[in-house]
Amino acid sequence: MTTLSRGQQAELRTHTVDNQPPWRTGLDEYTANVPLVQAVAAFGADHAHDALTVTGTRVGTAEFQGDAERANEHEPVLHAFDRWGHRLDEVEYDPSYHRVIGAAVADGAHTASWSDPGPGAAVARAATFMLYAQIEPGHACPVSMTHAAVASIADTAVAGTWLPRLYARTYDPRLSVPGGKRSALIGMAMTEKQGGSDVRANTTVAEHDTGEDYRITGHKWFCSAPMSDAFLVLAQTRRSGRDEGLSCLFVPRVLPDGTRNVFRIQRLKDKLGNRANASSEIEFDGTSGILLGEAGRGVPTIIEMVQRTRLDCVLGTAAGMRQAVAEATWHARHRRAFGAVLADQPAMTAVLADLALEYEAALLSGLRLAQSFEADARDADRAFRRLATPVLKYWVCKRGPHHAYEAMESLGGNGYTEGFPLARRYREQPVMAIWEGSGNVIALDVLRALGRDAASAAALAAELDLTAGEHPILDAHTRRTLTLLTDVQRAPDDAAAQARRLTEMIALALQGSLMLRFAPRDAAEAFITARLGDDRGAQYGTLPRGTDAARILRRHESPAAV
């Protein structure tokens, strides 16, 4: 038997990888997420438990996570022309991207709540969407737009042909005529160079052709997922020399006769994140489009689609927060430093528990909002969502980037490298705050909701009243919030300067109430005190004295990591 010298033993230890976490794969991401399971049941979708378990198991596999990584490493490539100089206008995606989006469509992450609108369908679809977006967020953009587009397409001239394709659970990446494949995805193209969120400044024009058909000429500065089968487009329409105003048109990529519609992809955006998904600049030149809704009422026609994509921004941000919490706690549970497991060291425990509280508040916000979009939603819920959608889109999405950063820091140097998913998540989170209306646009939409629909303020007050008297700090904050809301309504000329403050206060009041109703009492107490109490801190990890951070954290840890 050979005996190694001390030097040889030291050399072997030096070249042995230890004290590094294993890959976080092979988990059911649904049942491992106790707050999500409980929230799905609380909001009326417990019947979807088995289906969500199937989805959770799928997205937790090493194969699916490998596809998510490859789809972001091998970015979409534009082929504007073929080798002979003919316009091609196609975007090539890595096969991994097609596998990811194909799985999401098969599980109904796009339109299940429309095709099977039973009780809790919107919440079940939201949970499915979140499980996929937790692992790979880029594909979630066309999935979300397809879900949202149904609201604008229903009861229009294209509904009969297109809705069955949107409801299909098959995925086919080819561009084809409506009869050429059974499924379809929908995108939208609204913003332009000169206007951005100010879509009424759009210069793209559409001249009436025949019937409901128009010919579109102009450009779009942002068109996401340009290989979608059709798009909702805003343009200034004209009929018989008369301006009709800003209208919404349905633009297919392939026309019924099999020819390609004019849809010139000028270039792909080089984005900070969201790199698995292509975003493009496009030009129209006599492009065929079909009028949706009334001419001149493009914004009202498309607004229900926008409301639902904003809902998905909230859900997508919450999904990213879950990934951040899961990866950070997994690392801390498997890593030792200074003689102890990281997760058990009080400073780290406090940070991780605080990140978990932020995630749970975002999760409850997203699923409560999804519940208000159920097909059988009460009038009070419909009024609630008109105000709560911009409020939560503003607040939750703005919390995402800082949350991702703090979780990334929990991994130390590993977190800052592209070999781990939190660097990608950190680059991803800002997009949810920017797309579908950035901060000021959304905060001003809160004021519009209050000004145009008095029932929305009443619905909010009724929601907050469900927990009145249960927590003195939240009660005091709610009173201040409703007072400011009333002041803003009474002085609309000064309201814009207070729009962000009011939106933030409403969001925190709503989140505090949801935590009291649906989270464990100790978690709700810690959240409310840490966000609204007199001794609150500015950074994650500054929890109130006496908080049992370890108990809060255990509920969010993956079973295999405990």
N, C-alpha and C positions, 0 to 999 in steps of 0.2 A: 504494500500500500504506500502510495506516494504522499509525503507530507509537504504541504505548501509552506513556503516561508511567509513571514509577516508581510513582506513586501509584495509577494505574489497574491496573498489574500486581499491586501489593500487595492491592488490593481484590479482584481476581479470585482470588488465592490464598486470601484469607480466607474466601471463600464457596465454595471447592472442598472437598468432603469427601475427605480422604485420611488415611492411617495408621489406617484402621478396617478390621477383618477383613471379608471377604465372608461372606455367609450360608453356614453349613455345611450344605449340602444337595447332593443329587445323588450321594451316596456309597452304596456297598453297605456297610451298617453291620455286616454279618457279616465279609466278607473284610477290611475295614478294621480289624477288631479281631483282631489276630494272636493275642493270648493266648486269646481265645475259640475261634478255629479250632483251635488246638493242644490246648486242653483238651477240646473235643468229641471229637477223635480219640483222645486219651489215655484217655478214659473210655468208649470203645466205641461212639461214635455217628458215626463218620466217614462212614457210609453216608448220613447226612442232609445232607451238605455241599451238594448241589445245591439241595435244598429250602430250606435255611437261607440260601443265597445269594439265592434268590427273595424270601424274607422280608426279608433285610437290604436288598435293593434297594428294596423297597416302603416300608419305614419310613424310608428315607433320602431319599425324595422331598420336594420342597417342598410338594406337595399334602398328603401325610400329616402332615408337621410343622405345616402350617397348620391342619389339622383338630384336631391335638392342642392347639394354642393356642386355637382357637375353643371347643373343648369345655370348657376351663377358664375362659374369659372369659364364656361364656353358660351359667351354671350351671343345674342342674335346678330345675324349678319344680313345686311341689305344687298339684294341683287336688283339694282334698278334697271339693268339692261341684260339681254342675253348676249351671246358671243357675236351675233350679227348686228347688234345695235337696236334691236326692237325693244320697246318698253316691256319690262317684265314686272317690276314693282312687287317683288316678293321678298319676304323676310324668312331666312332660314334659321330654325331653332335646333338646338341640340336634341337628340332623341330623348334625353333625360327629362327635358321640359315637357315633351308630349306625354311621357309616362306619368309625370306628376299631375298635369291638368286632366289627363284621361281618368285617373283615379278619383280626382275631386268631382268630376262630372258624373262618374258612375255612382258615386255616393250621394248625389243630389245637392252638392254644396252650392250649385248655381240656382236652380229653380224648383226645388222640392216643395217649398212652401206654397208655390203657385199651383203646381200640378197635383198636389195632394193636400188641399187646404183644410185639414181637420184641426181639432183643438190642439194647441201647442206646436203647430207646424212651423211657424216662424221662429220660435225658440229652438226647436230641433235643428232647423236649417242653419241658424246662427251658430249653434254649437259645432255642427259639422264644418262649417266655414272656418271657425276658429281653430279647430284641430289641424286642418290643412295649412292655414296661414301661419300657425305656430312653427311649422317646420320649413316651409318654403313660401314666402309672401309674394313673390313676383307674379306667379300664376293667378293669384287672388284677384288681380285687377280685371282681367276679362271675365272671370267667374262672377265677380261683383257686378260688373256692368250688365251682364246678361240677366242676372237676377233683377236688377233695378229697371232694365228696359221694358220688362213686361208691363209695368205700370203705365208707361206711355204708349205702348203698342196696342194694348187691349182695347177692343171696341173701335178699331180703325180698319182701314181698307186692307192692311197687310196682315191682320191678326189671323185670319183663316189659314193662310199659307205658312206663316212663320211661327206662330206660337207652338204648334206641335213639335217643330224642330227644336225650339228652345227648351221644351220640356223633356226632350229625349235624354236618356242616360248614356248614350254612346258619344264618343268623341272622334271626330275625323278632321285632321288638320288641312285637308285639301280645300282649295277654292273650287266651288262647284255650283251649278244651277240649283234652285230649290228642290227639284226632283232628283238631283244627282247624289245627294247624301241625306241621311235621315236627321242629322243634328245640325245645330248652328250656335255660334256665339256672337254676341252683339257688343259693339264699342260705341264710343261717342266722340264727336269732334266739335267743340264749342269755341274755344279761345283762339284769339288771333294776335299777331304781333303787336298791333297798336292798342289793343284793349285789355287783354288778359281777362281778369274776372269781370270787367265791364263789358259784358257781351253785347249790350245795346250799341256799343261803338263798332260792332262788326261791319266789315265792308264787303264780305262775300255776298254775292247777289244770286238770285234764282229767278229766271224768267219762266213764266207759265208756258207750258207746251200744249198738252191736251189733258182733259179730265183733271185728275189730281197730280199729274206728272209735271215736273219742272226741270229746267236745265240750269245747273249750278256752275258759277265761275268765281274763283277766289282761292283762298288759302286757309289753312288752319295751323297754328303755331304748335299746338299739342294735340296729337292724336295717339292715344294709347292702344296697344295691341292691334296694329294695322292689318294683321292677317285675319281679323274677325270677319265673319261672313257679311255683316251689314253694320251700319252706323247711324246713330241719330246725330243730325247736323243742324246747326242754326245758321240761317241766311236771311238776308233782306229780300223778300219776295216781291215780284212785280207781275201784274196781270193787265194786259191791254194797255200798256204804258202807264199804269197807275201803281204807285207804291202801296204795298199792303202792310209793310212793317216786318219786324223780325218774326220769322216762322220756323217751325221745326219740320225737318224732312227726313225721310227714311232712305238711306243710300246703300244699296246692295253692292258688294264687290263684283258679283257676276250677274248679268242680266238674264231674263227668262229665255232668250234665244241662245244662250251659251257664250256670248261675247263678254269680254271684260269691260266693266264700267270704267270710265276714266278716273283713276285714283292714283295720282303720281306721288310716290313716296320720295321726297327730296333728300332727306337724310334721317338717320336715327339720332336721337338725343344721347349725348354722353353724360349719363346721370351719376350722381353721387352714390345712389343705391338703386334698389329695384332693378338690378341688372339682368335678371333672367327674363324680364318682360321688356319688350321693345316699345319705345315711345318715339313718335316720328313727327316730322313736318310734312304736310301734304298739300298738293295743289289740285283744284278742280278746274276743268276746262270743258264745259258742255256736259258735265256729269249728270246722269239721270238720278232724280230724287222724287220721292212720293210724299206729298203733303200729309202730315199727321196733325189732327186737330184742326182748329180754325186758323186761317191765314192771319198773320199779325199777332198771334198769341203763342209764339214759340216758347217763351219762358214759362207760362202756366202749363203748357203741354209737357215740357221736359222736367218741371220742378219735382214731380213725384219720383222720377228716376233719380234726380239729384238727392232728394231726401234719403233714398235707400242706399245710394253710394256713400253718403255721409254716415249713415248707420254702420256700414261696413268698414268705414275708416275707424270708428270707435271699436268695433269688434276686432279688426286687424291689429290695432294698437294694443288692445288687451291680450290678444294672442301672442304678440311679441313680448309683452311683459311676462306672460307665463313661461315662454322659452327662456327669458332672462333669469327668472327666479329658479326654474328647474335646473338650468346649467350651473348657476352660481352655487346653489345649495348642494348639488351633486359634487362639484369640485371641493367645496368646503367640508363635506362629509368624508371624502376620501383623501384628504390632504392633511398632513401634520406639519406644524411649525411651532418652534419654541416649546417643544415637549408635549403638545396636546393637539387633538383634532381641531382644525380651524373652526368648524361649525359650533364647537362647544366653548369657544373662547368668547367671553361676554361682548367685546366690541364687535366682533364679526357676527355673533348671533343677533345683536341689535340691528345691524345693517340689513341682514338677510330677512329678518322678521318684518322690518319696515318696508322693504321691497315687496314682500309677500302681501302686506296690508294694502299697498298701492295697487297691486294686481287684483286683489279681491274686490276692492271698490270699483275698479274699472270693469271687471267681469260682471258684477251685479248691475252696474250702469248699462252695459251693453245688452245684457239679456232682458232687463226691464224695458229698455227701449225697443228691443226686438218684439217683446210681448205686445207693445202698443201698436205694432204693425200686423198683428194677426188679422186674418180675414174677417173674423167675427168680433173685432175690437169694439168696445163700447164707445159712444160719442165722447165720453170723458177721456178715454185713452187716445182718441184721435186728436183731441184738443191738446192733451199732454204732449204728444209727440211733436206737434208743430213747434213747441217751445223747447222741449227737451233735446230734440235732435241737434240744433245748432249749439245749445249750451254744452252738451256732452262732447260733440265733435270738437269744439274749441278746447275744452279743458283736458279731456282724456288724451287727446292727440298731442297737446303741448307737454303733457307729463311724460310721454313716451321716450324722447331722446335722453333726458336726464336719467330716467330709470334705467335705460339700456347702458348708459355710461357707467353708472354705479355698479351694476351687475358685472360689467366687463372688468372693472377695476378689481372686483372680488376674485377674479382669476389671476390677478397679477400680470406678469409679462405675457403669459399664455393668452390672456384675454385680448391683448392688443395685436395678436397675430391672426392671419387669415386661416390658419389651420384649425381654429376653433370658431364656432358659429356666432359668438357674441360680437365680434368685430363687424361681421356682416349685418347683424341685427342693429348695431349702433348706427350704421349707415342707412339702414332701412327706415327706422322709426320716423325721421323728419318728414317723409313723403306724405304720411297720413295727415299731418298738420297743414301741409301746403296744398295738396290736391283737393279738389271739390270745395275750394274756398279757403284762403289762408286766414290768419287770425283776425284781422280787422274786418274782413268781409263777413266772417262768421259772427263776430260780436255784433256787427250792425244788423245781421239777420235776426239776432235775438230781439233787437229793438223793433224790427219790422213785424215779427211775430206778435209782440205785445201790442203794437199799434193797430194791427189789422184784425186781430182775433182776441177779443176780451176773454173768451172762454179759456184760452191757453193759460192766462195768469190764474184764473180760478182753478183750473185743473192742477196746476203746480201747487197752489196753496193747499188744495185737498190732499194731494200726495204727501206733502210735508206734514200735514196735520195728523197723519196716521201714527206718527211717533211723538206727537206733542206731549210734553210732560215727562218723557222718559229719560232725558239727559239735560241737565241745566246748561251746559256749555253749548250744546246744539240748539237748545231753545233760544238762548240769547242770540246766537248767530242767525237763526231763522227770522227772528223779529227784526234784526238789522237788515237782513236781506229783503224782506217784504216791505220794510219802510223805504229802502232805496228804490225798490221797484215802483212803488207808488209815486215817489218823488220824480222819477224818470218819466213816468206816464204823464205827470202834471206839467212837466217842463220839457217838452220834446225838443226845443231848440238847443238845450244844453245837454241832451241825452248822449250824444255821440262821445263826448269826452269821458262819460262814465260807463260806456258800453263794456269795456273789458272788466272793469271792477264788478259790475253787476253780474256779468256772465260767470266770473270766477266764484262769486258769492253764492249764486244759485247752484252751481255745480257742486260745491262743497256741502251746501245744505242738503242737496239731494243725495249725495254719496253718504253723508253721515246718517241720514234717515234709512237708506237701504242697508247699510251695515248693521244698524240696530235691529232691523227687521229680519235679516237673513244670515248674518254672520254670527259666530259665537260671541257672547257678551264681552269677553275679555278682549277679543279682536276689535269689536266696535268701540269699546272704551279707549283702547290704545289709539285707534285711528282718529277718533274725534278729538281727543286731547292733544295728540301730536300735530294735528292740522289746524285746530281752532283754539287750543288752550293758551293761557297767558305765557307759559314757559315753552312754547313750541320752538323748534329749531329750524334752520334753513336747509339742512342737509338730511339725507336718509341716515338712520341710525341714532337719531336724537329722540328716542322714545321716552315717555314720562317715567319718572321713578316708580318702581314697584311693578312695572310691566313684566309679565312672565314671557319674555321673548322666545325662550326655548319651546314653550307650549304652543305659541302661535306658529313657530317655524315647523314644528313636527307635522302639523296638519297639511303643510304645503310640500313636504318632502316626498319624493318618489319612494314607494315601499321598499324597493330593492336597495335604497340608499340609507335606510334607517338602521 
